Amino acid sequence: HICCLRGVGGDESNLEVVNDKWFPALENRDIDLLIAGATHTLERNVREQSTGSGFAFSTPYFYDGLRYQGMDTYVVCAEEMKRYDECSTLSICVSAVYSTSYNTISALFPPEFYKVAPSVDDMRNMFLNGTCNVLAVESLQLTAIFHDSDTVIEELTSGNRSLTKEPLAIATCTHDTEWSGMPGMSNDHD
């Protein structure tokens, strides 16, 4: 989940969970901050793809990595990038276009081997209904995908390799002077 603050104050009604379209929501000022799960990249700092705007990021607070999770045979297929024999039906669910996960998977596999999920809920449903047999997710994302599902995360096989090292940070708009000017927020491209 991406937790976002709608306004200042200790009132919990100011908190909202947002599963997709994080940066457009920031740009449109629907939310003020992305608190969890935003990967800090130079591109997003200068010109994020879906909005064309730059965003301010805090110092990374956690490093997560993209891994394959899912059915044992297919996790091995994905890690070995094998696409024939028992792996010919490999289908990887990856989060929306403009995500760092999508960029990684689309560079490793031809389009017929991955499906793009527009939201975390869609990714879960696509996995549960058999549209895909492997998830390309970070550990924080996996928890969000199955938070309200009867599927037990422990039943999934986790890959042995981390494909990326994602610097997760708090993000806000550079034009939001209340938040982007706080200590630890970087918007050096201005």
N, C-alpha and C positions, 0 to 999 in steps of 0.2 A: 504494500500500500504506500501511497504517497500521502503523507499527512500535511495538511495545509492550514495555515492560520488565516482566517477571514478578517480579523481585526485585532486590536490590542485589548488586553484585559484578561482577567483570570477566568472568564466565563467559558465553560466547555462548549457552549453553543457556537463559539468562534472557530472550533475545530471541525474540519471536514476531511473525509477520506476520498481521494481522487485516484481512480485506477488508470485513466488514460488522458491523453491530450494535456499533459502537464504544462508544457511550455506555452501553448496557446492560452491556457487558463491564466498563467502569470502575465503574459503580454496584454490580455484583455482586462486585467486587474480584477478577475473573478476571485483570485486568491492572492495572498501576499507572499507566501513562502512555500517552497518545497522542502519539507523537513527530512524525509527519508527516501533514499533510493535514487537520487539524482546524481548521475555520473558527471564529474567535472572534466570537461574536455576544452581544449583551446578553441575548437570550432564553436561550441556552445557559449563560450565567453565572448566571442567576437560576433558570430552570425549563425545562430542555430537554424537548422534547415527548415523546420516546419513554420517558423515565424519570420525568419530573416532578421531577427533582432539578437543582440547580445545580452547576456545575463551575468549578474554578479554571483560569485560563489564564495562560500566560506573555505577555510582550510579543510581539506578532507578529514573526516572524523572516523572513517572506516574504509578498508579496502576489501572489496568482494570480488569474486571471480565467476565467470561464466562457465558452467559445467553442464554436462548432459545428465538428465534424470529420466527414468522411465523403465520400460521393459528391458530386462537384462540383455537379451540377444541384440536388441537394437541399440542399446547404449554402447556396446562393444563395436557394433557396425559404425556408429557415428564417430567414436573415438579413433577408429582405424580408417575412417573415411572410405569404407568399403561399400560399394553400391551394387554388387552382383550376388548371385546365388541367394542364400538366405537373407541377404541384406537388400535385395531388389525392392522390397516393400517398405524400406526405411522411410519414415515421414517425420520430420522434425517440426515442432511448433516453436515459433519464435515470436517475440513481442513486436509490436508495430514498427513499420517503416520509420526511420529517423531515430531508432534506438541504437545504442552501441551494440546490443545483442544482434540485431538484424544485420548491421554492418559486418560483424564477424561471420555469421552463418552464411550470408549471401556471398562472401568472399571464398568460403570453403566448399560450398555445394551448389550444383545447378538448381534452378528454381523448382524443378519437379520433385526435389527431395525435401523441400521445406514449405510450410504453410505459415502465413502471417496472421497472427491474432491481433485484432485491433485493441483488445483490452485484456486484463488479467482474467476476468470472468470468461471471456471467449476462449482464452488459452486453456483454462480448466475444462470447459465444456468440450472443446475440440479433442483434448486428450481422453476424456472420459467416454466420448462417443466413438472413439477409434479413428478420428480424422488424422491423428498423429500418434506415434508410439514412443516418441522421445520428446522431452521438453529441453530447450536450451535456455537455462535460467541461472540466475545468481541465487545464492542461498536465501537472501532476504525475500526475493521474488517467490521462491518455492513456498515459503510459509504463507505469503499473501494469496497465492493461487488456491491453496487447499484449506484456508482458514475456516471456512464454513461448509466444508464438504465432508461426506462420510468416508472418503478415501483417506487412508492412513499414510502419511508421508514415509514412514518406515518401510512400507511395502514396496517402495520404489527403489530401483537400483541407482546409485549415484556413480557417475564416471570418476575415474582416477585422476584425470588431468583437469587443471584449470586452464581454460582457453584465453582468459584475459585477467588483468588486474585492474579492477574498476575503482577509481578514487571517488567515493561517495561524499557528497557535500551538501550543505544547505544552499538553496538557490533562490534568487529574487530578481526582479527587473532592475536594470541599471538606472532607470528613470524613477524608481521608487526611493526617494531620498530618505524616507524614514528607516528603511531596512538596508539598502545597499551601502549606506554610509556608516553602518555599524562596524566596530572593530572586528577584524578577521574576514570581512567581506571584500573580495577582490574584483574590481572591474577596471583593471589597468589599461584596457584598450581605449578608454575615452581620452 
